Amino acid sequence: MATTEVTETIHSTRAAAGPAAGPLEEERAALRRAARLDALLGDPYDPANPHGIAELLAADKRCEPPAATERLLAASGLGAEFVPAEFGGRLTRADLLVKALRPVFRRDVALGFGYGITSLFSTAAVWAAGTPRQRADTAALLLDGGRVSILHHEVAHANAILRDEFTATPGAVGYTLSGRKDVIMNASRAGAYVVYARTSPERGPRSHSVLLLRPDELPAGGVEQLPRVPTPGMRGGLFSGLEFNGCPVPSGALVGRPGEGVALALRTFQVNRCLIPGLAVAAADTVLHSAVRAVSAGRDGRTVRRWQKPLTGVFADLLACDSMATVALRALSLLPERAHVLAAAVKYVVPDLLREDLEALSSVLGSHGYEHGSPQYGSLDKLMRDLPVAGLGHAGTAACQAVIVPQLRSMAERSWFRAEEAPPELFRAGAELPALDYRLLGIASGDDFLSASLVGSAARLAGSRAVGGHLAVLGELAETFVNELRDLRARCLRIPDGRAALTDPAVVVLSDRFALVLAAASVLGVWEAQDGSDPFLAEPAWAVLALTRLGRRLGIAVPELPDGCLEQVLDELVRRYRGGFSCDLDGRELVR
């Protein structure tokens, strides 16, 4: 059988049913909203554009929010993206939300956080457990262009954002809220606060409760606004503090049940963990375009030869990151009770890959990387400062490890090489998926559906070895990752019982390896699901390069890249740069 026939047979396994008209139109609608937003914000590289990168960089240097652009976003009705459709907004699925918001994050991560996505993070507990009145009031606030701030509880390995917490002492008719927190995003600009407050002095799963507060309804003197806090990333005046001084809070402010705060955080924060990586891909895409510009300017679109390998590597990484993020985002709708571990893994892997890629691109940019105010080249420096804040730095990594590590032995015993594959709709663009429902999100239970998809992909590619070429190498890579999973299973079965194992560095390393295996499974699943509408994504070259790079990060032996692989990926990168298309799975036409 010829290579093309084998490829088409493998693709047909995941794409056979084809998308229904309704769901496909839903995705197209999200992309149309993205295109309108892109056009509204204008050419990001035009120095005269008041909403372009130059002005966003200037506002950051002044440590001020870009007020004109925030007003534009509010007037455009962007707040509706953060409100579930059942409450009058446009939020149906998390993967479609990422598509709609990428034009904002393409220009500035801090803009995306300062206006918008933080409000969704804050209101997650309300959508999951709020009363009808709480949900309606919150929806009205966001639809009117308002913001909601989240007041986190303190966690281990806390940074400034996660340090300190509030105490809500139960009383006869509500709570008395006390405490101080110096670093809260949008504290001075929010129309509502969602507070994860300690309501029990004992440590444990019922130590905290969630309160929904409106600052304009609090008694005089109950809360004090603290000064703005300078931060190394997202410097645009987004952070300040709050201090509650024995503030009385009515019992109607409680979201969900008393003591449910930790459980709500565990369930709902997984949405945040999927959204941040998916949106960060758009920001890194801007830097990749800058790097291609730097090495092709004045060369008729041709790139300097010595930079071709790092550029194609970063492009393949972006596609891998987008694959993993997209699969995780879709799992929130399709498999909401089983997505917890995958959500932690994607938040664990993608920011690290992007950080490595930004370092590689800084070498490509050379002296251009020091043009910090330049709309063409200034995004690199800002993103390298903003990305750690977006991902909550080491505290965010530790939180993800705290989800994955306790599940490793359970997954090895009950799931790996035993679980059924994920439904093909998980990987297929345009497939019918349920709406995201925060109320259905579950907590990790030793289940891993994505590793089963990896094993299935390898089995379907097993016959490709005889065909040769890129497809044969892809099959070999798939089997290599299955062997890594097999080795991982043997090592995880030896993890001892007891809490000490959860902080053992050797066990934490296993969680690193597991997360990269899930990234490989995502790449294979997305490649298999191609229906041929994008010829480049349907060919195996990008997947071969992406898996090769993931394998090298794991330190496992991988085959040499086949002839023409790098050239094919480079040709597509140059085509997208010249044509003004995004370097993600959508390949969307950009305003420039």
Residue, then its C-alpha position, 0 to 999 in steps of 0.5 A: m500500500a502506498t504512503t498516501e493510502v496508508t495515511e488516509t486510512i489512519h486519518s479515516t479512523r478518527a475523522a470518519a464520521g465527519p463534523a455535524a453542521g451545527p458544531l462546525e458552525e459553532e467553531r466558525a462563529a468563534l473564529r468570526r468573532a476572533a476576526r472581528l476583534d482582530a480587525l477592531l484592534g487594528d494592525p498590531y505593528d502600526p506605531a500609530n495604532p492606539h491599540g497596537i503593540a507599541e502603545l501596549l508596550a508604552a503603557d507597560k513601561r509607564c506601569e499603567p493599564p492601556a485604558a483606551t484599549e480596555r475601553l474598546l474591549a468593553a464597548s465591543g461586548l467582550g465580557a459576554e465571552f466569559v458568561p455561560a450561554e445559559f445566563g445570556g453570554r457567549l461561553t459554550r466551550a472552553d476551546l472556542l473561548v480560546k479561539a475568540l480571545r487569541p487576538v487579545f493575547r496575540r498583542d499582550v498577555a497582560l491586556g488579556f488578563g487585565y481585561g477579561i480572563t481573570s474575571l472568568f477565573s474568578t467567577a468559576a465557583v459561581w458558575a459551579a455552585g452559585t445560587p440563581r441570584q448570584r449567577a444572574d447578578t454576576a452575569a449582569l456585571l460581566l455583560d455590562g463590562g465589569r470585572v470580578s477579582i479572585l482573592h486566593h487562599e494561601v497555598a504551599h510554595a506561595n508567591a506574592i499572589l498566593r501568599d496570605e489569606f482572609t478569615a471569615t468567622p461564622g456568626a449568627v447572621g453571616y460572617t466577619l471577614s478579616g485579613r490582608k492581601d497585598v497582591i490581587m489582580n484588579a482589586s481596585r477596579a473590580g465590581a465584585y470579589v470572589v473570596y476563598a476565605r478560611t472558615s475553619p482553623e483546622r487544616g483539611p479539605r473543609s477549611h475554606s468557604v467561598l464568598l461573593l462580595r460586592p464592594d459597593e454593598l460593604p459597610a463603610g470602613g469594612v474594607e480598605q484599598l491598598p496601594r498598587v504593587p509593582t511587579p516584574g511582569m504585567r507591570g501595567g498597574l493591575f495589582s493592588g491589595l485589600e484589607f478587611n477589618g472585621c467586615p460583616v458579610p451576610s450569609g447570602a454571600l456564601v457560594g455553595r456550602p460551608g467548607e466547600g472552598v477547597a473542593l470548588a478550587l480543585r474542580t474549577f481551577q482546572v479550566n484556568r489551567c487549560l485556558i492559560p496554555g491555550l492563550a499563551v500559544a498566541a502570545a508566543d506566536t507573535v514572537l515567532h513571527s518577529a523572529v522570522r521577520a528578523v532573519s528574512a528582512g531584505r532577503d525576499g522572504r528567505t531565511v538565514r540558513r543557520w536559524q532555520k532549525p531553531l525556527t522550525g523547532v519552535f513552530a513544531d513546539l507551538l503546534a504540539c502545545d496547541s494540540m495538548a491545550t486543545v485536547a485538554l480544553r475539549a476534554l472539559s466538555l466531553l469528559p468533564e469528570r475525568a479531565h483533572v489530571l490532563a488539565a494539570a499536565v497541560k499547565y505543567v508542560v506548555p509554559d515550560l516548552l514556551r519558556e524554552d522556545l522564547e529563549a531559543l527565539s531570543s538567540v534568533l532575534g539577536s540585537h533585535g531582542y533589545e528593541h523593547g519598545s519596538p512593535q516588531y520586536g518588543s513582544l519578546d522581552k515583555l512576554m518573558r516577564d509576563l509569562p511567569v506571572a500568568g502561570l503563577g510561577h513555581a507555585g503554579t507548577a507545584a500545584c499541578q504536581a500536587v494533582i499528578v503525583p498522588q495519581l501516578r500509582s493509581m493510574a499505573e495499577r488501574s488505567w495504563f494499558r487497560a483503559e479504553e481510548a478517548p472518543p475520537e471527537l476529542f481530537r476532531a475539529g468541528a466534532e459535536l461536543p457538549a457545552l462546558d458545565y462547571r457543575l460537572l467537573g470532577i476531581a482526579s481519580g486515577d483515570d487516564f484516557l489519553s494514554a490509551s489513545l497513545v497506545g491506540s495510535a501506535a497500534r494503528l501506525a504499526g503497519s506504517r514501518a513497511v511504507g518508509g518515509h515520514l510515516a514510518v518514522l512517525g510509527e517508530l516514534a509512537e512506539t517509542f512513547v508507548n515503551e516510555l509509558r510501559d517503563l513509567r508504569a513499572r516505575c510508578l508501581r514501585i511508588p511506596d505508600g505514604r505521604a513522604a512519597l508525594t514529595d520525593p524528588a524521584v517521584v516528582v520526576l516521574s510526573d514530569r515524564f508522564a506529562l510529556v507522554l501526554a503531550a505526545a499522545s495529544v500530537l498523535g491524536v490531533w494528527e490522526a484526526q485530520d480530514g485533509s482540509d489542511p494539507f500540511l497538518a494532514e502530512p506527518a512531517w510536523a508531528v514527526l518533528a514535534l514528537t522528536r523534540l518531546g522525545r529528546r526532552l525526555g532523554i530517550a532514543v529517537p530516530e533521525l529526522p527523515d529527509g525533507c522533514l525540516e524543509q517541509v515544516l520550514d516551507e509552511l512556516v515561511r508560507r504562514y509568515r508571508g501570508g500573515f497566518s497564525c502558527d497554531l492549529d487554526g492557521r488563521e489569517l491575521v490582521r497586520 
